[in-house]
Amino acid sequence: MFISKSFIPILKNNPSEAKIKSHQLMLRVGMIKQSSAGIYSWLPLGFKVMKKIEKIVREEQDKIGVQEILMPTIQSSEIWKESGRYEDYGEEMLRIKDRQGREMLYGPTNEELVTDIFRSSIKSYKSLPQLLYHIQWKFRDEVRPRFGIMRCREFYMKDAYSFDISDEEAQFSYNKFFLSYLKTFNRLDLTAIPMAADTGPIGGNLSHEFIILAETGESKIFTDKRIFDLSIEGTKLEKKSLENMRKKFEVYYSVTDEKFNKQEFEKEVIEENRLITKGIEVGHIFYFGDKYSKPMGASVDLPGGKKDFIKMGSYGIGVSRLVGAIIEAKYDEKNEVMKWPISVAPYDVAIIPMINKNDTSALEKANNINLELNKNNIDAIIDDTDENFSSKIKKMNLIGAPYQIIIGKQTDGDLLEFKEVGKDSQKFKLKDIINLITEQKVKN
């Protein structure tokens, strides 16, 4: 891909309306364009990153046996009235009427709709457990949308739902998602800490938020620093293994501000291990038992002819929000350098030739290199513009491909100037560059 032919409308300076790193960078390199307050169009660069994140989220859901469906964005108000949430949800819900005057809504979440799907299809305990997920646009009418995609009104989200016969089986499902989320964020090169959290309008009695540390985060967190040293290595998709894994995290005090108790914090965590900071929520899981199944009549036949309401949980990851969260974690604002994790980078490598109007050999070499990279499934972008070299480097540092190949004065025969963003350049043969990048992609 030539940068001259790509739709990447880069701005020279940070937009004045953007107050946090992710909003600034996403506007500046043309990842998004605001349509109206809290609603954005996703342009090629931003959309490419988001779809790669979606792919990882989907893969990790599939690994624990969750089946993918797709529910509509527009829902009937009737099922929300059944659950009792229609009036309780508040003004964040966008309520509309169709031409027949029927009350509809733009879904902020899908507990009611998925319960309705389940109750019409599953009648026996023999069909349990069931784990379902979808990835869909949501809408919540924020009173003050701000910070770009981090607190917007329309957002892209993965939400999943578990259906089990008992609390014990439901805990097993909950723990599967707990592990899946930790693996997902690891693949995104994010350290996300599970923290006991308030259940909010979803309801229930068990909830964890997955938080990454960030100065711009809206969640205040209180935790024991030792939680950062924990590993999920060796955890199997078995009841005991998953239960032990979750208990390992729960040993250490770690909560959001809604659950914070100063006396407990100071009693359980010695001063040198206390961490009070801010973070960004990137995932949220809930267990709420029969909160929805009971009022909506979602029951199954048990052995002996009795019926019981199924036990449910829900599990959300903000796919579009993760784009901003990664920027908040990885963008060096001072030096204007973004380094995307290779698992979600819009391009694996940037090729930066020094182009002379009277000599096209550097561009020809860049094209030949790109052909070899493409043969090895390495996605590259070539800066084929006639801008000066420092401008090209600055531009590519903002776009954030994790590696750069520079074709200039330091290029010597079959040795190429190659660098990982943020580090010094080295000389490598093209085959060694291909091997290095391929290894990193396989790891992620």
matplotlib code that plots the C-alpha trace (Angstrom):
import matplotlib.pyplot as plt

x = [0.0, 1.3, 0.6, -0.2, -3.1, -4.3, -7.1, -5.1, -5.9, -3.2, -3.3, -0.2, -1.3, -3.5, -7.1, -8.0, -11.2, -9.2, -8.2, -6.7, -4.1, -6.4, -8.7, -5.9, -4.1, -7.2, -8.3, -4.8, -4.0, -7.5, -8.7, -12.1, -14.2, -17.0, -20.4, -22.3, -21.8, -20.4, -20.9, -18.0, -17.3, -14.4, -12.0, -9.7, -6.8, -9.0, -11.3, -8.4, -7.2, -10.7, -11.3, -8.0, -9.1, -12.4, -10.7, -8.7, -11.8, -13.7, -10.9, -10.7, -14.5, -14.5, -11.8, -14.0, -16.9, -19.1, -21.3, -21.7, -25.0, -26.1, -28.9, -30.4, -29.6, -33.3, -35.3, -39.0, -39.8, -42.1, -39.3, -37.8, -41.1, -41.2, -37.9, -38.8, -35.9, -37.7, -38.5, -35.6, -32.8, -32.9, -32.4, -29.3, -31.8, -32.8, -36.5, -38.2, -41.6, -42.1, -44.8, -47.4, -46.7, -45.0, -42.4, -38.9, -35.4, -31.8, -30.2, -27.8, -27.4, -29.0, -29.9, -33.7, -33.4, -31.0, -33.3, -36.2, -34.2, -33.3, -36.8, -38.3, -35.7, -34.4, -36.8, -34.7, -31.7, -30.1, -29.4, -27.4, -25.0, -25.4, -22.9, -23.8, -22.1, -22.4, -20.4, -22.7, -23.1, -24.7, -26.1, -26.2, -27.3, -24.5, -25.4, -21.8, -20.1, -16.4, -12.9, -13.6, -14.4, -13.6, -16.9, -19.1, -22.8, -22.5, -19.9, -18.9, -19.1, -18.8, -21.4, -21.8, -24.4, -24.3, -27.2, -26.8, -28.9, -27.3, -25.2, -22.3, -22.4, -22.9, -19.7, -17.9, -19.1, -18.2, -14.7, -14.3, -15.0, -12.7, -9.8, -10.8, -10.7, -7.2, -6.0, -7.6, -6.0, -2.6, -2.8, -3.4, -0.3, -2.4, -2.1, -5.7, -6.4, -9.7, -11.3, -14.4, -17.0, -20.5, -23.1, -24.8, -28.0, -27.1, -27.8, -26.7, -24.4, -21.0, -19.1, -15.5, -14.2, -11.0, -9.0, -5.8, -3.8, -4.0, -3.8, -6.8, -9.0, -12.3, -12.3, -10.4, -8.9, -7.4, -5.2, -2.4, 0.6, 1.4, -1.6, 0.5, 2.9, 0.2, 0.2, -2.6, -0.1, -1.2, -4.9, -7.1, -10.8, -11.7, -13.7, -11.0, -8.3, -10.5, -11.7, -8.1, -7.1, -9.8, -9.2, -5.5, -6.5, -9.1, -6.5, -5.3, -7.4, -8.4, -11.6, -13.0, -14.1, -17.7, -16.6, -13.8, -13.7, -10.8, -10.7, -10.6, -7.9, -5.6, -6.1, -5.5, -2.7, 0.5, 1.5, 4.3, 2.0, -0.9, -1.6, -4.2, -4.5, -6.8, -7.7, -9.7, -12.4, -11.9, -14.2, -16.9, -18.4, -21.6, -23.3, -27.0, -28.6, -32.4, -32.7, -33.9, -35.0, -37.5, -39.6, -39.3, -40.3, -37.1, -37.2, -36.2, -37.5, -35.5, -35.2, -38.5, -40.7, -40.0, -39.1, -36.5, -35.4, -32.0, -29.0, -27.5, -24.4, -23.3, -19.8, -18.9, -15.8, -15.7, -14.1, -14.1, -13.0, -10.0, -8.6, -8.5, -7.3, -4.3, -3.4, -3.7, -1.3, 1.2, 1.3, 4.4, 2.7, 5.9, 7.9, 4.8, 5.4, 2.7, 3.8, 0.8, 1.2, 1.9, -1.3, -3.5, -1.2, -2.7, 0.5, 3.3, 6.0, 6.5, 8.9, 10.5, 12.5, 14.5, 13.1, 15.0, 13.1, 16.0, 16.5, 13.7, 15.9, 14.9, 11.2, 11.9, 13.7, 10.8, 8.4, 10.6, 10.9, 7.1, 6.5, 8.7, 6.9, 3.5, 4.6, 5.2, 1.8, 3.5, 1.5, 3.5, 2.9, 5.3, 5.8, 6.1, 5.7, 8.5, 8.4, 11.7, 13.0, 12.2, 8.6, 8.3, 9.6, 7.4, 4.3, 5.1, 5.8, 2.2, 0.7, 2.4, 3.6, 5.8, 8.7, 10.3, 12.6, 14.5, 16.0, 18.5, 22.2, 22.7, 21.4, 24.3, 23.9, 21.6, 21.7, 18.7, 18.4, 15.7, 14.3, 11.7, 9.8, 11.3, 14.7, 17.9, 18.2, 20.3, 21.4, 19.6, 19.1, 15.5, 15.1, 16.1, 13.6, 10.9, 11.8, 11.8, 8.4, 6.9, 8.1, 6.5, 3.2, 3.1, 3.7, 0.7]
y = [0.0, 3.4, 6.2, 8.5, 6.3, 5.4, 7.3, 8.5, 12.2, 13.2, 16.6, 18.7, 19.4, 17.9, 19.1, 21.6, 19.7, 16.5, 16.4, 12.8, 10.9, 8.5, 11.2, 13.3, 10.6, 9.1, 12.4, 13.5, 10.3, 10.1, 6.9, 8.4, 11.4, 12.8, 12.6, 14.1, 14.3, 11.0, 9.3, 8.6, 7.2, 4.8, 5.5, 2.8, 3.1, 3.0, 0.4, -1.9, -1.8, -2.4, -5.4, -7.0, -6.5, -8.1, -11.1, -11.7, -11.3, -13.7, -16.3, -16.3, -16.7, -19.6, -21.3, -21.6, -22.9, -19.8, -19.9, -16.8, -15.3, -11.8, -9.9, -6.7, -3.2, -2.3, -4.1, -4.1, -2.4, -5.3, -7.6, -4.8, -4.2, -7.9, -7.7, -4.5, -2.5, -0.4, 2.5, 1.8, 2.1, 5.9, 8.5, 6.7, 4.4, 5.8, 5.2, 5.4, 4.5, 2.8, 3.9, 1.8, 3.6, 0.6, 1.5, 0.4, 1.1, 1.1, -1.6, -0.5, -4.1, -7.5, -9.4, -9.3, -10.1, -13.1, -14.4, -14.2, -16.2, -18.8, -19.4, -19.9, -22.6, -24.5, -26.5, -29.2, -29.2, -31.7, -28.8, -26.9, -25.2, -22.7, -20.0, -17.4, -14.2, -11.6, -8.5, -5.6, -1.8, -0.5, 2.9, 4.7, 8.3, 9.7, 13.1, 14.3, 12.3, 13.1, 11.8, 10.5, 6.8, 6.3, 7.8, 8.0, 7.2, 4.6, 1.9, -1.6, -4.3, -8.0, -9.3, -12.9, -14.7, -17.9, -20.2, -22.9, -25.2, -24.3, -21.7, -24.2, -24.7, -20.9, -20.2, -22.6, -20.5, -17.3, -18.6, -19.6, -16.0, -14.7, -16.7, -15.9, -12.1, -12.3, -14.2, -11.7, -8.7, -10.5, -10.9, -7.2, -6.6, -5.0, -5.8, -5.9, -6.4, -8.0, -5.9, -6.5, -4.0, -2.7, -4.5, -1.2, -1.4, -4.9, -6.2, -9.3, -10.1, -10.9, -8.7, -8.0, -5.1, -5.6, -2.4, -1.2, 1.5, 4.9, 8.5, 9.4, 6.6, 7.5, 4.6, 5.1, 1.9, 0.5, -2.5, -4.6, -4.2, -7.9, -8.7, -7.6, -10.6, -13.3, -15.6, -17.7, -20.1, -23.7, -22.9, -25.6, -25.3, -27.5, -26.5, -26.9, -25.3, -22.3, -21.9, -21.9, -19.4, -16.9, -17.4, -16.6, -13.1, -12.6, -13.1, -9.6, -6.6, -5.0, -2.9, 0.0, 3.1, 1.9, -1.1, 0.7, 0.4, 2.4, 0.3, -3.0, -1.7, -0.5, -3.7, -6.1, -4.3, -3.1, 0.4, -0.5, -2.7, -0.2, 1.3, 4.0, 5.2, 5.5, 3.0, 2.3, -0.4, -2.7, -5.5, -6.3, -9.6, -10.2, -13.1, -12.4, -15.8, -15.6, -11.8, -12.0, -15.6, -15.5, -12.4, -13.5, -17.2, -18.7, -22.1, -25.7, -29.1, -30.9, -34.6, -35.8, -33.3, -30.1, -26.8, -24.2, -20.9, -20.9, -19.1, -16.4, -14.3, -11.6, -10.7, -7.6, -6.3, -2.9, -3.7, -0.1, 1.2, -1.1, 0.9, 3.9, 2.0, 0.6, 4.1, 5.4, 2.6, 2.7, 6.3, 8.3, 11.8, 13.7, 12.2, 11.7, 8.0, 5.3, 1.7, -0.7, -4.2, -6.3, -8.3, -5.3, -2.9, -1.4, -2.4, -4.7, -2.6, 0.9, 1.2, 4.6, 5.3, 8.6, 9.7, 11.9, 13.4, 12.4, 8.9, 6.5, 3.6, 3.8, 3.6, 0.7, -1.1, -0.4, -2.0, -5.1, -5.4, -5.0, -7.9, -10.2, -9.1, -9.8, -13.3, -13.9, -12.4, -9.3, -6.1, -3.0, 0.6, 2.5, 6.3, 7.2, 10.9, 13.4, 14.9, 15.4, 12.4, 13.8, 14.4, 10.9, 9.4, 11.6, 10.6, 6.9, 7.2, 8.5, 5.8, 3.3, 0.3, -1.5, -1.9, 0.4, -0.3, 2.7, 2.9, 5.7, 6.5, 3.7, 1.1, -1.1, -3.8, -6.5, -5.1, -2.9, -0.4, -1.9, -0.7, -1.5, 1.7, 3.3, 1.6, 2.2, 0.9, -2.1, -3.7, -6.9, -8.9, -9.0, -12.7, -12.0, -9.2, -11.5, -14.2, -11.7, -10.2, -13.6, -14.9, -11.9, -12.4, -16.1, -15.3, -13.0]
z = [0.0, -1.0, 1.5, -1.4, -2.4, 1.1, 2.9, 5.9, 6.4, 8.8, 10.5, 11.3, 14.9, 17.6, 17.3, 20.1, 21.1, 21.9, 25.6, 26.0, 24.1, 22.3, 21.0, 19.9, 18.0, 16.4, 15.0, 14.0, 12.0, 10.6, 12.3, 13.0, 12.1, 14.3, 12.8, 15.8, 19.5, 20.7, 17.3, 14.9, 11.4, 11.5, 8.7, 7.1, 9.6, 12.7, 11.3, 10.4, 14.0, 15.4, 13.2, 14.3, 17.9, 17.1, 15.6, 18.8, 20.9, 18.7, 18.8, 22.6, 22.9, 20.5, 22.5, 25.5, 23.5, 23.2, 20.1, 18.0, 17.1, 15.9, 17.5, 16.1, 17.3, 17.6, 20.2, 21.3, 24.5, 25.6, 26.7, 28.7, 30.4, 31.2, 33.0, 34.8, 33.3, 30.8, 33.1, 35.5, 32.9, 32.7, 30.0, 28.6, 26.7, 23.3, 23.0, 19.6, 18.0, 14.6, 12.1, 13.9, 17.2, 18.8, 21.4, 20.3, 21.6, 20.4, 22.5, 25.2, 26.2, 25.4, 28.5, 27.7, 24.0, 24.6, 27.4, 25.0, 22.4, 24.9, 26.4, 23.0, 22.1, 25.1, 27.3, 29.0, 31.4, 29.0, 26.6, 29.3, 29.6, 26.7, 26.0, 23.4, 22.2, 19.6, 18.4, 17.6, 17.8, 21.0, 21.9, 25.2, 25.2, 27.4, 28.9, 28.3, 25.6, 25.7, 25.2, 21.7, 21.5, 25.2, 26.3, 23.3, 22.6, 19.8, 20.4, 19.1, 21.8, 22.3, 24.8, 25.8, 28.0, 29.9, 30.8, 33.5, 35.6, 39.0, 40.8, 40.8, 37.0, 36.5, 38.5, 36.1, 33.2, 34.9, 35.5, 31.9, 30.8, 33.6, 32.1, 28.5, 29.2, 30.8, 27.7, 25.4, 27.0, 27.1, 23.3, 23.0, 25.1, 27.9, 31.6, 32.7, 36.3, 37.4, 40.2, 42.2, 40.9, 41.4, 39.2, 38.2, 36.0, 34.8, 38.3, 40.2, 43.1, 41.5, 39.1, 38.0, 35.9, 34.0, 34.3, 32.6, 34.4, 32.8, 34.1, 31.9, 33.2, 34.8, 37.2, 40.5, 41.7, 44.9, 44.7, 46.1, 43.7, 44.1, 41.8, 38.8, 39.4, 39.0, 36.0, 34.3, 32.9, 33.2, 33.9, 32.3, 31.3, 34.3, 37.3, 39.9, 37.8, 36.9, 40.5, 41.8, 39.2, 40.2, 43.9, 43.2, 42.0, 44.7, 47.5, 46.8, 47.5, 44.2, 43.8, 41.9, 43.8, 44.2, 46.2, 48.1, 51.9, 53.4, 56.6, 54.7, 52.3, 55.1, 57.0, 54.1, 52.3, 53.9, 53.0, 50.7, 48.5, 48.3, 44.9, 44.4, 40.9, 37.8, 35.2, 32.1, 32.1, 29.1, 30.1, 32.6, 33.7, 35.8, 37.4, 38.2, 38.7, 37.8, 37.7, 34.1, 33.7, 36.6, 35.5, 31.8, 32.5, 31.1, 32.8, 31.9, 32.8, 35.5, 36.2, 37.9, 36.0, 38.0, 36.4, 37.5, 36.2, 34.5, 36.1, 33.9, 33.5, 31.0, 29.8, 27.9, 26.1, 24.5, 21.1, 19.9, 23.3, 23.2, 20.3, 22.5, 25.5, 23.6, 22.5, 26.1, 27.2, 24.3, 22.9, 23.8, 23.7, 24.4, 21.5, 19.3, 18.8, 18.7, 18.7, 18.1, 19.3, 16.2, 16.9, 16.0, 14.2, 11.0, 9.2, 10.3, 8.9, 7.3, 4.4, 4.2, 1.1, 0.6, -2.7, -5.1, -8.1, -10.4, -8.9, -8.3, -7.3, -3.6, -4.4, -6.8, -4.0, -1.6, -4.1, -4.4, -0.7, -0.4, -2.9, -0.7, 2.5, 0.9, -0.1, 3.6, 4.7, 6.1, 5.6, 4.7, 3.9, 1.7, 2.1, -1.6, -1.1, -1.8, 1.7, 3.5, 5.5, 9.0, 8.0, 6.8, 10.0, 12.1, 10.0, 10.3, 14.0, 14.4, 12.3, 14.5, 12.5, 15.1, 12.6, 10.0, 7.0, 6.0, 2.5, 2.4, 2.9, 5.4, 3.0, 1.9, -0.7, 0.6, 4.1, 5.1, 7.9, 10.1, 13.4, 16.0, 16.8, 19.9, 19.5, 17.5, 14.0, 13.0, 9.7, 8.6, 5.4, 4.2, 4.9, 8.6, 8.8, 7.5, 10.0, 12.9, 12.1, 11.3, 14.7, 16.5, 14.6, 15.5, 19.2, 19.2]

ax = plt.figure().add_subplot(projection="3d")
ax.plot(x, y, z, "-o")
ax.set_aspect("equal")
plt.show()
